[in-house]
Amino acid sequence: MENIKKQLMKEHRQLRIRKFCKNRMAVIGMIITLFMTVLALFAPLIATHDPLEMVVIERLKAPSAQHLFGTDTFGRDLFSRVAYGARLSMGVGLSVGVLTMVAGMIIGLYACYYKALDNILMRICDGLKAIPSILLAITMMAVIGPSTKNVIISLTLVSIPGMARIARSNALSIKQQTYIEAMRALGEKPTRIIWGHIAPNVLSPVIVQASYVFATAIITEAALSFLGAGVPAPAPSWGNILYEGKTVIYNSWWMVTFPGVFTALSVLGLNLFGDGLRDFLDPLTS
């Protein structure tokens, strides 16, 4: 009996993988995401120059064999800065996605189970959601100061309310199931019910939402850096490269084109991959 169960689970898993592979957009998104991940992880090996090395006589050189993406206003190699910018921008996005997923799940699960906490936590989330995300992030950065760590903190706090609401709404539907009511009637500990039975069923939609938070964090970090409120120079991120290029956009198109394309591609890839992940993890579509 146990062997039959394992065989059925294996076949079901293989069926879902085949279905994911047939989703061309999801596969394209996964390939783009993997490409950006490899670029971020192996930036020191891929970069052709030191991203911080300034050669003034080489400033604003057009793309060439020596400088694949050209140079910036300080003569720094733009290809190397974009490669290292992938490490920073993708790192910020991943950190925000993971932290938001963990914090949002904790808030959502406990708000679902305890009504007193629900009233407090959800009203706080409502208040944060009432303020435009980018405005709230800019305000927080102005208060705590620009740095990579502070960007991660501010974007995480901005993203938590949406994640908490998704976790709570899914947890509420699980909480109403008969087996949960039976365990509560038998005196099962709340912690065991929350983390042993509700959390595993909430994990799939939360993971999917985390992929969108990942993508949103990348573009929001770029927006903050473009406005001068994000990752401070000279550390390369796609946003502050765009910020440096805005004054020479008409004469040096490569300054905004390449970091802009990489930002757009990474967000597009994550969104497409997130859509495929949703179909893969949703048992109703399997």
N, C-alpha and C positions, 0 to 999 in steps of 0.2 A: 504493500500500500504506500509506504514511504517512498519507494523507488518510482512508483507511478506519479506521485505528487511532484517529485523532483523533475521528472521527465516533462510533465505538463508545464511546469514553471519555466524550464529551459526552452521549450518550444514557443511559449508565449513571449519570452524575452527575445528570442530570435525573430519572431514575427514583428515585434515592435521595432527592432533594429532595421529590418528590411524595409518597413514602412517609412522610417526616418530617412533611409538612404534614397528612397524614391522621391522624397520631397527635395526637389532640386534647389529651391531657394534656401532651405535649411542647410543643405550641404555646402552651398556657396558661402553662406554666412559662417559656417564652421571653418571653412578653409581660410577666409579672410581673418577670422579671429585667431586661428592658429598662426597665420603669417605675422600678425601684429605681436602675438605672444613671443614668437621666435625672435623677432626684431628687438623686442624689449629685453629678453633674456640674454641675447648674444650681441648687444649693442657694442661692447668693447672690442669684439672680434670683427664685427661688420663695419664699424666706423673707420674711415680712411684717414682721419685727422683727429687731433685733440679738439673736442667741441668748445673748449674755453680758450684755445690759442688764438691770439689776435695778431694779424698781419695787416697793418694799416694800408700798405701799398696794394694789397689784394682786395680791398673793400669793394663790395657791389660788383663783383665779377659775374658775368653770365655763366650758366651751366656749361661745363666743358669736360674733357677727359680727366683733367686734374681735380676739378670740383664738380661732381656729378649734378648737384643741385645749385651750383653757384656759391657765392659768399654773401655774408650779411654786411651791415653798416660798419662793423669793426674788423672785417676781413676774415671772420671765422667761417669754417667750412659748414655749409648749410646741411649737407647730407648727414654729416656726423651729428649735428645738433638735432636734426629730425629723428635720427636713430636713438639718441639718448633721450630725446623728448618722449619717444614711445615708452621708454622705461618709466619715466616719471608719470606721464599721463595715464598709462595703463595701470601702473602701481596705485595711483590715487583712486582710479575707478574700481579696481579689485578690492582695495581696502574698504572703500565706502560700501560696496556691495555686500561684502562679508559682514562688516560691523552692523549694517542696517538690517540684514537678515537675522542675525543673532538677537539684536536688541528688539526688533519688531516682533519676532516670535515670542520672546519672553513677555513683552507688554501685552500682545494680543491674546496669548494663552491665559495669562492670569486675569486679564480684564474679562475674558469670556467666562471664567470659572467663578470669580468673586464679584458679585454685583456692586459692592461698595467701591472696590477698586475700579470697576468698569466706569462708574459715573465720574470718578476723578480723572483717570487716565485718558478717557475718550474726550473729555472736555478740554484737556490740555492739547490733545491732538487736533481737535477742532480749531482751537485758537491758533496753532501753528499753521494749519492748512489754510486759514483765512488770509494769511500774508503770502504774497507771491514769493516763490522759492528763491529766485535770483536776488530779490530785494532783501530777503531775510539773510541770505548767505553774505551779501555785500555788507549788511549791517554788522553781522557777527565778525567778519574779517576786519572791519574798521575798529571794532572793540578789542579783539584779541591780537590783532596784528598779522601781517602777511608772513606765512611760512608754509611749507609742505604739510607739516603736522596739523597746523590750524585749518588749512584747506580741508583736510580729511575730516577733522572734527566738525567743522561747520556744515559740510555737505552731508555728513552722516545724520546730524541733528535735523537737517532740513528734510531728509528722506525717510526718517523713522515713522512719522505719522501715517503715511500712506501704506507702508509695510505692516504696521501694527493693525490697521483697519482690515487689510486683506487677511492677515492671520486670524484676527478675531472673528470675521464673518465666516470663514471656513470652519473655525473651531466651534462656533455656535451650532452649525449644522451637525457636526460630529457629536457634540455634547447631548443632542436630543435623541441620539440613537438608543435603542432599547438596551443594548449590552452595557452602555455607560450608566444608564439609570439603574440597572441591576447591580453593577459594581458599587455604586454609591449606596444603594439600599443594604448591601452586604457589609458596609463599613470600610470599604477599601480606602486607603490613604489618598487624599487629593493629589499629592505630588506624584504618586504612581499612576493615577488616572491621567493627569495632565501630560506627563512626559512618556508614559508607557503606552498610552492608547490614543490620546488626542493628537499629540505632536507628530507622530509618524504619518498620520493621515493629512496633516496640514502642510507637511514638508514640500510636497510637489508644487503647489501654487506659489509657495514662498520662494522656492528656488527659481522658478520662472520669473517672478517679479524681481528677484535679485539681479537677473541678467539685464533687465531694463534699467534698474538702478545703476548698474555698472556703466551702461551706455550713457545714461543721463549725467552721471558724475563726470565722465570724460568731457562732454560738451559744456557742462557748467563750469568745470575747472578751466577750460579754455576761455570761456566768457569772462570769468573772474580775472584771469591773467591778462586777457586782452584789455580789460578795464583798469589794470594796474593794481588789483586787489587780491591777486592770487599768489602763485609761486613767484618769489622775488628773483630778479636777475642777480648773477649771470647764469643760474641753473636753467638748463634748457627744458622748456615744456612747449607743446604745440601752441598753447595760448600766448605765452610771452614772446614766442617767435613771430606770431601774427601781430602782436602789439608793436614790436620793433619794426615790422615791415609796413605798417599803415602809413608812415610818413613818406615812403618811397615807392608806393604801390604803382604809380604811373610810369616810373622809370625802371623799376626792378621788380617785374611781375613775379619772379620766382620766390621772392621773400614771403608772399602770402599764398601763392598757389600750392606749393608742396606741403607745408604744414596744414593748410586747409583741406587738401585732398586726403591726407592721412587721417585727419580728425573725422572727416565725413565717412571714409571707408570703415574706420573702426566702429563707429556708431551704427552704420548700416549693417556691418557684419554681425554685431551683437544682437541687433533687433531681429534680423533674419534667423539667427541661431536660436534666439529666445522663442520665436514663433514655432520653430521645429521642436524645441525642447518641450513646449507646452503640449503639443500633440503627442510627443513621445511619452510624457509622464502622465497624461490624462487617460485613465483606464477606459473611459467612455468612447474614446476615439481609436482605441487599439483593436 
